């Protein structure tokens, strides 16, 4: 959901951004977009470049790297893929038929910065965490339209990439079952797609600097 200048300043100020950065980002945002059409377009999901792909928002690998291969860190098998997300495009732009993300928050924040709307020449997809087996990695990723998914927010830090604290599920029952099976998540909440859009930009690691970078304020 596109925000106006005043909303941008208020949100970024709450995130701790400087007044200058808040003002500059607000000036970068386009005018308010008209309401989404009643009928949303559904574009087929595109192939995922697992071996070479990087997140279009934060530039982290889409596929969980081998131990020590990325910044010397080691991640649990299948850790990155569990929140892979995609914006499938009706018409390719700059040689790309989709935008790829390793975090749901990265996708929502990218769309917020660039004014991309689900169902308007695009379809947003998320990985169904309830059907995902980390041991199988990319082969187990099943994409569902973001507008049809429900989202589990868990208080625990670091249970998904970018500390975004959100994973997607096909149904509320599946999300609640996952929460019951993982009580160490702490407090949990069930959210829908529209709520994620309303809350954008979503909190995640390095959010202010990433917003500034995509707004053209940082190289």
Buried (B, 14 or more C-beta within 10 A) or exposed (E): BBBEBEBBBEBBEEBEBEEEBBBBBBEBBEEEEEEEEEEBEBBEBBEBEBEEBBBBBBEBBBBBBEEEEBEEEEBEEBBBBBBBBBBBBBEEEEEEBBBBBBBBBBBBBBBBBBBBBBBBBBBBBBBBBBEBEBEEBBEBBEBBBBBEBBBBBBEBEEBBBBBBBBBBBBEEEBBBEBBEEBEEBEEBBBBBBEBBBEBBBBBBBEBBBBBBBBBEBEE
